[in-house]
């Protein structure tokens, strides 16, 4: 009998040892750990909770959604510690257990973001920027943040994509230091409201890919240069096409000469996003196919008039149109003018 009991205890001990565990830590320890580049911060609450306020640089994967582990495994690096939190620590404890079973090293914030805020620690809210959400062919979410003018932040499948990031334009300042490092940065051309080395430096991490036109590449001395017509396969589900962007109105040709600057089409798991850059309603737009989302500029003398934008929209035929780069141009009448064309127009703060 003693032998049987001893054997059972040994088996139970082995089973317990085989179960991966995680560590609960207090606010100060959690803050110290997430400052390390070897730690990835994971918010496991709902998207709504995340948007209402989260810890800076946190990735959001809802632990209550179906397929949490599959998304986590495809998004989170296996060689780094995962620091998880939720509202009070309960959902994140469940997430920590699930992740630990997959051999992730995990720490959990005891008391969640409630404890974090009670300790006077900072949070980031999305209220400063408008966020639009779209779904790809396989059901992945794409979030598009309206930052300013021509600066756009896109989140997709755990990836951070920045378009023409600038730190300051007029009275508006964008705090890129509070945002995650970019996986991809796209720069259309070298004008100050599109090309800002300070913003690029703040967003650049060890694995950031910078993609520009040739002029910006020559000015920086690094990155990847694309010419009009080039196509790059950046990942299995991510391609980028460089589209011509130039002026056609006499007296304005010097601003954006033909062949120098780029627009970009990003295809994310089948979702096609056209970011036109600084251009007028050029004939090449009529050749673009299956555009889901389009960003078209609207401020003369540098880009388009409202009438030109309407013509461009009817050539491109996007499902959703964002007028951007519009400065002081009144774009409020565009939605009604494109209503019969079946184009949904969303006006955001892209002054």
Secondary structure, DSSP 8 states (H G I E B T S, - for coil): -HHHHHHHHHHHHHHHHHS---EEE-HHHHHHHHTSTTEEEEE-S-HHHHHH-B-TT-EE--TTSTTHHHHHHHHS-TTSEEEEE-SSSHHHHHHHHHHHHTT--EEEETTHHHHHHHTT---B-STTSEEEEEE-TTS-EEEEEEEETTEEEEEETTEEEEES--SEETTEE--GGGS--EEEEE---SSTTT--HHHHHHHEEEEEEEEE-HHHHHHHS-SEE--TT-EEEEETTEEEEEEEE---STTTTTTS-TTTEEEEEEEETTEEEEE--S----GGGGG--S-SEEEEE--TTTS--HHHHHHHHHHH--SEEEEES-TT---TTHHHHTGGGT-EE---S--
